[in-house]
Amino acid sequence: MAKSNYITREGWQVLDDELKYLWKQERPLITKSVSEAAAQGDRSENAEYIYGKKRLREIDRRVRFLMKRLEALKIVYPEKQQEGKVFFGAWVTLVDEQDQQVCYRVVGPDEWDVKNGSISIDAPLARALIGKQVDDEIVVKVPDGERIFDIVAISYQKPNE
């Protein structure tokens, strides 16, 4: 399944900051250390040189990925008419069958982090939530069957912890 090209403004900023850090701070430092290590002579047994070249390849690979990905991403801003329904960027508070309450934010595939309450728009739970309202019940297929959730709150502002 293809990844969605949607991202929140905050998620886009995190990726852009990573790109700038790698390109303007880390890469120049590693390049300098590699050239210093190369000046020491035999490169075949020079761990600093070997590690540095490997790290440069990793940085360059990540920089290329981030440049392409940031170009392809579309920042989605919540709109007034979305209030009351679950769409991209919404914080959704759910209650499961055991009366356990959880809160998730529906975000792009480049920014999900379940531990921090963010789920990808491409995840089954998020797909089941899209378009739903408070008091709606959703059923999500999980590896060991199905889970049922009730939507108790929807917000486009981060709820207070």
N, CA, C and O of each residue as an XYZ file, in Angstrom:
644
protein
N       0.843     -1.176      0.000
C       0.000      0.000      0.000
C       0.891      1.244      0.000
O       1.849      1.323      0.769
N       0.583      2.189     -0.841
C       1.370      3.413     -0.953
C       1.142      4.311      0.258
O       0.054      4.354      0.832
N       2.204      5.025      0.627
C       2.103      5.979      1.738
C       1.363      7.223      1.275
O       1.522      7.674      0.141
N       0.556      7.765      2.167
C      -0.101      9.038      1.890
C       0.948     10.147      1.897
O       1.962     10.051      2.589
N       0.697     11.187      1.129
C       1.625     12.317      1.087
C       1.147     13.487      1.933
O       1.459     14.640      1.632
N       0.396     13.202      2.984
C      -0.116     14.257      3.853
C       0.748     14.365      5.099
O       1.316     13.380      5.570
N       0.835     15.589      5.625
C       1.620     15.810      6.833
C       1.067     17.042      7.536
O       0.525     17.944      6.897
N       1.208     17.070      8.856
C       0.814     18.258      9.595
C       1.937     19.290      9.472
O       3.059     18.952      9.096
N       1.635     20.525      9.785
C       2.658     21.580      9.734
C       3.808     21.253     10.683
O       4.976     21.449     10.349
N       3.459     20.746     11.884
C       4.483     20.389     12.870
C       5.373     19.255     12.362
O       6.591     19.288     12.535
N       4.755     18.255     11.735
C       5.515     17.129     11.200
C       6.458     17.555     10.094
O       7.596     17.090     10.028
N       5.983     18.453      9.213
C       6.818     18.955      8.123
C       8.017     19.710      8.698
O       9.136     19.582      8.200
N       7.775     20.499      9.750
C       8.852     21.280     10.369
C       9.923     20.371     10.956
O      11.113     20.672     10.858
N       9.509     19.252     11.569
C      10.468     18.304     12.147
C      11.373     17.740     11.044
O      12.590     17.678     11.214
N      10.783     17.332      9.918
C      11.576     16.792      8.816
C      12.494     17.857      8.224
O      13.655     17.579      7.923
N      11.982     19.069      8.057
C      12.781     20.163      7.514
C      13.942     20.507      8.452
O      15.055     20.761      7.991
N      13.691     20.515      9.758
C      14.756     20.782     10.730
C      15.831     19.694     10.674
O      17.022     19.989     10.770
N      15.407     18.432     10.520
C      16.370     17.336     10.408
C      17.237     17.517      9.171
O      18.455     17.348      9.235
N      16.620     17.857      8.054
C      17.368     18.081      6.810
C      18.395     19.198      6.995
O      19.557     19.043      6.619
N      17.973     20.304      7.565
C      18.888     21.435      7.775
C      20.028     21.057      8.721
O      21.178     21.429      8.484
N      19.721     20.327      9.778
C      20.757     19.901     10.722
C      21.783     19.005     10.027
O      22.989     19.228     10.132
N      21.288     17.987      9.315
C      22.203     17.068      8.640
C      23.079     17.794      7.627
O      24.288     17.567      7.573
N      22.477     18.660      6.832
C      23.192     19.314      5.735
C      24.122     20.427      6.214
O      25.229     20.570      5.694
N      23.690     21.210      7.192
C      24.468     22.391      7.586
C      25.342     22.183      8.821
O      26.284     22.945      9.043
N      25.045     21.163      9.624
C      25.836     20.968     10.842
C      26.584     19.647     10.853
O      27.813     19.631     10.923
N      25.851     18.531     10.784
C      26.533     17.238     10.934
C      27.427     16.906      9.748
O      28.563     16.474      9.942
N      26.940     17.097      8.522
C      27.743     16.734      7.353
C      29.070     17.491      7.289
O      30.102     16.865      7.044
N      29.088     18.831      7.501
C      30.380     19.529      7.490
C      31.360     19.020      8.559
O      32.562     18.940      8.306
N      30.850     18.677      9.750
C      31.721     18.143     10.805
C      32.324     16.802     10.402
O      33.522     16.577     10.577
N      31.497     15.915      9.864
C      31.971     14.588      9.457
C      32.950     14.732      8.288
O      33.971     14.045      8.253
N      32.650     15.608      7.342
C      33.542     15.829      6.196
C      34.916     16.286      6.679
O      35.945     15.826      6.184
N      34.919     17.188      7.639
C      36.185     17.690      8.197
C      36.958     16.553      8.877
O      38.162     16.409      8.668
N      36.270     15.755      9.680
C      36.962     14.668     10.385
C      37.481     13.609      9.409
O      38.532     13.013      9.647
N      36.755     13.372      8.315
C      37.212     12.405      7.311
C      38.474     12.927      6.622
O      39.423     12.173      6.409
N      38.486     14.207      6.276
C      39.676     14.731      5.594
C      40.877     14.762      6.545
O      42.008     14.550      6.109
N      40.648     15.023      7.842
C      41.737     14.955      8.815
C      42.254     13.526      8.953
O      43.462     13.301      9.026
N      41.339     12.567      8.988
C      41.738     11.159      9.101
C      42.474     10.708      7.843
O      43.428      9.935      7.927
N      42.039     11.185      6.681
C      42.687     10.816      5.420
C      44.117     11.353      5.370
O      44.998     10.731      4.775
N      44.342     12.490      5.985
C      45.671     13.104      5.976
C      46.672     12.326      6.825
O      47.879     12.552      6.733
N      46.171     11.413      7.647
C      47.053     10.647      8.529
C      47.740      9.487      7.812
O      48.557      8.790      8.413
N      47.423      9.272      6.551
C      48.120      8.215      5.815
C      47.217      7.054      5.475
O      46.135      7.239      4.917
N      47.669      5.829      5.819
C      47.004      4.586      5.445
C      45.527      4.594      5.824
O      45.175      4.597      7.004
N      44.682      4.598      4.818
C      43.234      4.674      5.065
C      42.598      3.313      5.317
O      41.517      3.235      5.900
N      43.249      2.253      4.891
C      42.648      0.924      4.989
C      42.461      0.467      6.435
O      41.560     -0.323      6.717
N      43.292      0.949      7.349
C      43.177      0.546      8.749
C      42.814      1.722      9.648
O      42.913      1.620     10.871
N      42.404      2.815      9.066
C      42.074      4.011      9.828
C      40.577      3.998     10.159
O      39.742      4.303      9.308
N      40.253      3.642     11.402
C      38.848      3.489     11.813
C      38.081      4.807     11.683
O      36.922      4.804     11.268
N      38.707      5.922     12.028
C      38.033      7.219     11.911
C      37.645      7.500     10.463
O      36.544      7.973     10.180
N      38.553      7.204      9.568
C      38.291      7.434      8.143
C      37.165      6.522      7.649
O      36.235      6.979      6.985
N      37.255      5.236      7.976
C      36.262      4.254      7.521
C      34.877      4.582      8.088
O      33.884      4.583      7.359
N      34.820      4.864      9.411
C      33.544      5.206     10.030
C      32.996      6.508      9.437
O      31.804      6.610      9.146
N      33.858      7.484      9.263
C      33.442      8.780      8.725
C      32.849      8.663      7.332
O      31.820      9.271      7.036
N      33.496      7.884      6.480
C      32.976      7.690      5.113
C      31.625      6.985      5.156
O      30.712      7.317      4.399
N      31.511      6.008      6.051
C      30.230      5.293      6.183
C      29.143      6.263      6.650
O      28.033      6.262      6.118
N      29.468      7.090      7.648
C      28.487      8.050      8.168
C      28.118      9.076      7.103
O      26.958      9.480      7.022
N      29.073      9.505      6.288
C      28.766     10.440      5.194
C      27.774      9.826      4.209
O      26.854     10.503      3.750
N      27.957      8.552      3.885
C      27.013      7.872      2.982
C      25.615      7.830      3.601
O      24.620      8.051      2.910
N      25.542      7.542      4.915
C      24.243      7.514      5.607
C      23.583      8.889      5.574
O      22.392      9.006      5.288
N      24.356      9.918      5.867
C      23.827     11.290      5.855
C      23.337     11.655      4.462
O      22.235     12.181      4.303
N      24.157     11.375      3.452
C      23.775     11.715      2.072
C      22.506     10.989      1.647
O      21.653     11.564      0.972
N      22.383      9.730      2.042
C      21.183      8.945      1.713
C      19.952      9.570      2.383
O      18.907      9.727      1.751
N      20.083      9.920      3.650
C      18.961     10.528      4.384
C      18.618     11.912      3.824
O      17.442     12.258      3.713
N      19.631     12.700      3.473
C      19.402     14.028      2.898
C      18.638     13.898      1.573
O      17.685     14.639      1.331
N      19.057     12.961      0.719
C      18.342     12.753     -0.561
C      16.891     12.361     -0.312
O      15.982     12.875     -0.963
N      16.677     11.442      0.641
C      15.319     11.011      0.964
C      14.489     12.192      1.447
O      13.379     12.411      0.963
N      15.025     12.956      2.401
C      14.274     14.077      2.971
C      13.957     15.133      1.911
O      12.855     15.680      1.896
N      14.899     15.419      1.036
C      14.652     16.425     -0.009
C      13.510     15.987     -0.919
O      12.621     16.777     -1.234
N      13.540     14.711     -1.345
C      12.470     14.192     -2.206
C      11.138     14.150     -1.462
O      10.099     14.528     -2.003
N      11.185     13.687     -0.224
C       9.953     13.510      0.542
C       9.306     14.858      0.861
O       8.093     15.008      0.711
N      10.094     15.835      1.296
C       9.541     17.154      1.608
C       8.911     17.796      0.377
O       7.917     18.515      0.480
N       9.495     17.532     -0.776
C       8.945     18.069     -2.025
C       7.590     17.430     -2.345
O       6.703     18.087     -2.890
N       7.437     16.152     -2.005
C       6.219     15.411     -2.343
C       5.084     15.619     -1.326
O       3.915     15.408     -1.647
N       5.430     16.028     -0.115
C       4.432     16.134      0.950
C       3.522     17.337      0.777
O       3.926     18.376      0.256
N       2.285     17.172      1.225
C       1.303     18.257      1.212
C       0.903     18.534      2.662
O       0.377     17.660      3.351
N       1.161     19.760      3.112
C       0.788     20.141      4.468
C      -0.726     20.348      4.509
O      -1.291     21.070      3.689
N      -1.364     19.701      5.476
C      -2.816     19.807      5.626
C      -3.116     20.643      6.868
O      -2.666     20.334      7.971
N      -3.877     21.693      6.661
C      -4.304     22.551      7.766
C      -5.776     22.265      8.053
O      -6.573     22.161      7.121
N      -6.150     22.137      9.336
C      -7.559     21.908      9.666
C      -8.418     23.092      9.198
O      -7.999     24.247      9.263
N      -9.618     22.774      8.728
C     -10.542     23.817      8.278
C     -11.749     23.850      9.210
O     -12.079     22.849      9.848
N     -12.397     24.995      9.283
C     -13.517     25.203     10.199
C     -14.621     24.161     10.015
O     -15.177     23.670     10.998
N     -14.944     23.818      8.756
C     -16.048     22.880      8.516
C     -15.734     21.456      8.984
O     -16.621     20.603      8.982
N     -14.486     21.184      9.385
C     -14.145     19.850      9.890
C     -14.555     19.670     11.350
O     -14.678     18.538     11.817
N     -14.767     20.762     12.074
C     -15.113     20.676     13.496
C     -16.247     19.669     13.712
O     -17.247     19.674     12.994
N     -16.068     18.812     14.709
C     -17.106     17.847     15.048
C     -16.965     16.509     14.347
O     -17.644     15.546     14.701
N     -16.085     16.442     13.352
C     -15.844     15.176     12.649
C     -14.347     14.899     12.637
O     -13.525     15.807     12.759
N     -14.014     13.614     12.485
C     -12.611     13.209     12.465
C     -12.069     13.304     11.041
O     -12.558     12.653     10.118
N     -11.049     14.133     10.899
C     -10.307     14.227      9.653
C      -8.824     14.318      9.996
O      -8.447     14.265     11.167
N      -7.996     14.452      8.987
C      -6.557     14.529      9.176
C      -6.205     15.635     10.175
O      -6.711     16.753     10.075
N      -5.338     15.317     11.134
C      -4.895     16.295     12.122
C      -5.722     16.344     13.390
O      -5.369     17.053     14.333
N      -6.818     15.602     13.427
C      -7.705     15.633     14.602
C      -7.121     14.839     15.763
O      -6.484     13.803     15.575
N      -7.357     15.351     16.965
C      -7.099     14.601     18.191
C      -8.412     13.922     18.539
O      -9.443     14.582     18.673
N      -8.375     12.591     18.688
C      -9.596     11.830     18.936
C      -9.448     11.055     20.244
O      -8.490     10.305     20.432
N     -10.409     11.247     21.139
C     -10.410     10.511     22.401
C     -11.394      9.358     22.258
O     -12.556      9.542     21.893
N     -10.893      8.164     22.556
C     -11.683      6.938     22.397
C     -11.786      6.200     23.726
O     -10.930      6.334     24.601
N     -12.860      5.415     23.856
C     -13.020      4.514     25.000
C     -13.255      3.122     24.424
O     -14.106      2.934     23.555
N     -12.476      2.132     24.929
C     -12.637      0.766     24.421
C     -13.618     -0.033     25.275
O     -14.255      0.514     26.176
N     -13.738     -1.336     24.984
C     -14.707     -2.193     25.669
C     -14.443     -2.303     27.169
O     -15.367     -2.569     27.937
N     -13.177     -2.099     27.603
C     -12.832     -2.193     29.018
C     -12.869     -0.816     29.695
O     -12.316     -0.653     30.783
N     -13.507      0.163     29.073
C     -13.584      1.538     29.573
C     -12.220      2.198     29.725
O     -12.045      3.099     30.545
N     -11.255      1.743     28.930
C      -9.937      2.375     28.903
C      -9.993      3.527     27.900
O     -10.437      3.353     26.765
N      -9.543      4.692     28.329
C      -9.585      5.866     27.460
C      -8.207      6.095     26.837
O      -7.189      6.039     27.527
N      -8.186      6.351     25.531
C      -6.952      6.673     24.811
C      -7.215      7.874     23.916
O      -8.348      8.131     23.509
N      -6.159      8.596     23.621
C      -6.287      9.756     22.740
C      -5.216      9.652     21.663
O      -4.036      9.473     21.967
N      -5.627      9.764     20.415
C      -4.706      9.691     19.289
C      -4.900     10.888     18.377
O      -5.988     11.456     18.289
N      -3.825     11.257     17.702
C      -3.915     12.277     16.664
C      -3.686     11.587     15.334
O      -2.752     10.798     15.192
N      -4.533     11.880     14.359
C      -4.415     11.307     13.022
C      -3.422     12.173     12.240
O      -3.682     13.345     11.970
N      -2.277     11.572     11.882
C      -1.202     12.309     11.217
C      -0.717     11.544      9.985
O      -1.226     10.468      9.674
N       0.250     12.097      9.303
C       0.816     11.460      8.113
C       1.741     10.305      8.464
O       2.172     10.177      9.609
N       2.044      9.468      7.483
C       2.884      8.294      7.728
C       4.331      8.638      8.091
O       5.057      7.781      8.596
N       4.756      9.871      7.842
C       6.122     10.270      8.178
C       6.258     10.749      9.614
O       7.371     11.022     10.065
N       5.153     10.858     10.341
C       5.215     11.448     11.682
C       4.535     10.631     12.773
O       4.464     11.079     13.917
N       4.033      9.440     12.445
C       3.319      8.673     13.464
C       4.262      8.205     14.562
O       5.435      7.919     14.320
N       3.729      8.136     15.764
C       4.464      7.678     16.933
C       3.418      7.310     17.985
O       2.965      8.168     18.742
N       3.045      6.053     18.027
C       1.962      5.603     18.905
C       2.247      5.945     20.362
O       1.326      6.294     21.102
N       3.508      5.851     20.789
C       3.851      6.161     22.182
C       3.518      7.611     22.521
O       3.198      7.924     23.668
N       3.591      8.492     21.529
C       3.266      9.904     21.755
C       1.864     10.251     21.277
O       1.518     11.428     21.174
N       1.051      9.234     20.984
C      -0.348      9.468     20.652
C      -0.631      9.850     19.212
O      -1.683     10.421     18.925
N       0.280      9.550     18.303
C       0.056      9.876     16.886
C      -0.050      8.587     16.077
O       0.814      7.714     16.161
N      -1.131      8.479     15.284
C      -1.295      7.308     14.427
C      -1.364      7.761     12.969
O      -1.881      8.835     12.663
N      -0.841      6.934     12.088
C      -0.814      7.261     10.669
C      -2.213      7.204     10.061
O      -3.025      6.343     10.399
N      -2.465      8.136      9.165
C      -3.729      8.160      8.410
C      -3.927      6.837      7.657
O      -5.057      6.472      7.333
N      -2.835      6.124      7.382
C      -2.900      4.858      6.654
C      -3.183      3.659      7.559
O      -3.406      2.556      7.061
N      -3.178      3.856      8.883
C      -3.419      2.768      9.838
C      -4.899      2.396      9.856
O      -5.752      3.259      9.646
N      -5.215      1.134     10.102
C      -6.621      0.703     10.134
C      -7.480      1.508     11.112
O      -8.621      1.841     10.793
N      -6.951      1.823     12.294
C      -7.719      2.593     13.270
C      -8.051      3.979     12.710
O      -9.191      4.433     12.809
N      -7.065      4.646     12.128
C      -7.307      5.991     11.572
C      -8.302      5.931     10.422
O      -9.185      6.783     10.322
N      -8.171      4.944      9.562
C      -9.115      4.815      8.431
C     -10.537      4.615      8.942
O     -11.490      5.127      8.354
N     -10.679      3.863     10.046
C     -12.016      3.645     10.619
C     -12.569      4.924     11.248
O     -13.785      5.103     11.317
N     -11.690      5.812     11.705
C     -12.122      7.036     12.376
C     -12.552      8.147     11.412
O     -13.406      8.964     11.754
N     -11.971      8.182     10.224
C     -12.203      9.297      9.296
C     -13.698      9.485      9.022
O     -14.407      8.547      8.658
N     -14.149     10.725      9.210
C     -15.543     11.083      8.939
C     -16.507     10.829     10.077
O     -17.673     11.216      9.999
N     -16.040     10.185     11.137
C     -16.920      9.865     12.269
C     -17.071     11.066     13.197
O     -16.319     12.037     13.117
N     -18.078     10.969     14.092
C     -18.406     12.043     15.027
C     -18.395     11.509     16.454
O     -18.272     10.304     16.677
N     -18.527     12.417     17.417
C     -18.628     12.028     18.825
C     -19.847     11.116     18.986
O     -20.885     11.333     18.359
N     -19.707     10.110     19.822
C     -20.720      9.080     20.115
C     -20.806      7.999     19.042
O     -21.563      7.044     19.213
N     -20.061      8.113     17.944
C     -20.033      7.031     16.957
C     -19.211      5.872     17.517
O     -18.273      6.061     18.292
N     -19.594      4.672     17.097
C     -18.860      3.474     17.485
C     -18.097      2.988     16.260
O     -18.633      2.975     15.152
N     -16.847      2.589     16.464
C     -16.075      2.048     15.347
C     -15.580      0.658     15.711
O     -15.332      0.354     16.878
N     -15.442     -0.168     14.704
C     -14.927     -1.518     14.871
C     -13.649     -1.616     14.048
O     -13.634     -1.305     12.857
N     -12.575     -2.055     14.704
C     -11.278     -2.161     14.034
C     -10.820     -3.605     14.098
O     -10.796     -4.219     15.165
N     -10.457     -4.137     12.943
C      -9.925     -5.501     12.900
C      -8.479     -5.481     13.384
O      -7.661     -4.688     12.917
N      -8.184     -6.369     14.330
C      -6.834     -6.535     14.866
C      -6.450     -7.997     14.691
O      -7.320     -8.831     14.442
N      -5.152     -8.330     14.818
C      -4.731     -9.717     14.584
C      -5.524    -10.770     15.353
O      -5.739    -11.870     14.842
N      -5.964    -10.452     16.577
C      -6.702    -11.459     17.357
C      -8.212    -11.224     17.368
O      -8.894    -11.639     18.304
N      -8.736    -10.564     16.339
C     -10.190    -10.359     16.248
C     -10.558     -8.931     15.922
O     -10.037     -8.332     14.982
N     -11.472     -8.394     16.722
C     -11.928     -7.026     16.496
C     -11.925     -6.265     17.812
O     -12.106     -6.848     18.880
N     -11.718     -4.957     17.723
C     -11.833     -4.088     18.892
C     -12.874     -3.030     18.591
O     -12.968     -2.522     17.474
N     -13.653     -2.711     19.608
C     -14.716     -1.716     19.448
C     -14.351     -0.493     20.288
O     -13.966     -0.610     21.452
N     -14.478      0.669     19.679
C     -14.203      1.933     20.363
C     -15.395      2.861     20.213
O     -16.096      2.830     19.201
N     -15.620      3.684     21.225
C     -16.599      4.771     21.153
C     -15.811      6.073     21.110
O     -14.856      6.253     21.867
N     -16.211      6.974     20.226
C     -15.566      8.277     20.139
C     -16.214      9.196     21.171
O     -17.424      9.418     21.145
N     -15.392      9.732     22.086
C     -15.939     10.590     23.143
C     -15.559     12.060     22.962
O     -16.208     12.936     23.533
N     -14.529     12.338     22.183
C     -14.153     13.737     21.946
C     -13.329     13.854     20.675
O     -12.567     12.953     20.325
N     -13.493     14.984     19.987
C     -12.728     15.296     18.779
C     -12.284     16.744     18.898
O     -13.088     17.623     19.209
N     -11.013     16.989     18.652
C     -10.509     18.355     18.731
C      -9.407     18.548     17.694
O      -8.700     17.602     17.347
N      -9.266     19.760     17.210
C      -8.161     20.082     16.313
C      -7.099     20.889     17.048
O      -6.163     21.401     16.435
N      -7.251     20.997     18.367
C      -6.239     21.557     19.264
C      -5.836     20.431     20.200
O      -6.673     19.621     20.597
N      -4.552     20.374     20.556
C      -4.097     19.306     21.451
C      -4.835     19.412     22.779
O      -4.813     20.458     23.428
N      -5.501     18.299     23.189
C      -6.227     18.318     24.471
C      -5.239     18.456     25.637
O      -4.081     18.049     25.538
N      -5.718     19.035     26.734
C      -4.875     19.124     27.931
C      -4.667     17.754     28.511
O      -5.600     16.957     28.615
N      -3.436     17.484     28.888
C      -3.090     16.184     29.453
C      -3.736     16.008     30.806
O      -3.561     14.970     31.443
